[in-house]
Amino acid sequence: METLPHFQRLAQRALDHSINLNDRVDRDESFRSLHGGHAIVYKGTINPEGTQVAVKSLRLSPSANSAATNHIVEEIRRWTTLQHNNVVSVFGVVTKFEFTVSIISEWIPKGNAYDYVQDVNNDPRPLLLGIARGLHYLHSHGLLHGNLRAHNVLISTDGQPLLVDYGLSALIDSSFSMRAGAPIYPTIKWMAPEQVDNYGKVTTQADVWAFGMTAVELFIREPPYHDIRGTRGAKRYISQGPPNRPTDEITCGRMTDEWWGICCLCWKPDEPSRPPISDIIEKVEVSSKTKFFRMPVYATLFTMYSLPLLCLLIHVTSTP
């Protein structure tokens, strides 16, 4: 059977690079696993420290050749060297669970940014600076995210955003036998027009476009183009340009002219004219210094009961 020797080779290469955690990670079988597009996430423990970790078991099989094996191990090793306040830490790899590659990273119990902003009391604007800084850190280290969206931003216990799954899509495409192929719905809705035409090729400029889409997603608490069904319809709308500006009612007055301008910079149709994420950070920092819209106490009480009533109240009180 080829599968077992192949995984043994991968495990040995990981051991050579000191990232093989087969003997140190146990999986918590009582925890209800989380299912994503390309992976299943389990809760685990790394020993002897007893630290809780995330065990991300990929659904796809790695290509059975030495070049793919080396690339998988080398990429995960690079991820283990990253240290930033807005990037989830990766500790290593495990191959002992169901003949698959499992990436071991820090456990973030608070969930993702998309779920976090469903509570309208959680303002998305403070998150965006951390997301941009995390993306800049990746780019400055020669890494691309490739699948930036609110579900791939986790929230730390102190409310800081943490990028996760950076580089995973590119790794799957290049080194796993069941390739994703053309971009699929709904991931396509975060892609730049040139990616749709080029089967999802990842660049720094495409990451910047995705940052703008993620910003809108957090402001409106819905995916971009959320009212468009199907891949064909999404492609057509992406080719026509970015989404329309959301109303104050939808964003609860938080999408100011400055923030909308930042999003539009991310969506310049000409790829080379799109600014680097470092320029976007400067714009976000300036906007972050502007005093955030603060809801009066009576409006805050309304948020516990009715979002539509809250947004109507904001619209009425902000009208001259």
Secondary structure, DSSP 8 states (H G I E B T S, - for coil): --HHHHHHHHHHHHHHTT-B-TTTEEE-TTS--EE-SSEEEEEEEETTTTEEEEEEEESS-B-SSHHHHHHHHHHHHHHHT---TTB--EEEEE--STTS-EEEEE--TT-BHHHHTTSTTS-SHHHHHHHHHHHHHHHHTT---S--SGGGEEE-TTS-EEE-STTHHHHHHHHBSS---S--TTGGGGS-HHHHHTTT---HHHHHHHHHHHHHHHHHTS-TTTT--SHHHHHHHHHH-S-----HHHHTT---HHHHHHHHHHT-SSGGGS--HHHHHHHHHHHHHS------HHHHHHHTT-HHHHHHHHHHHH--
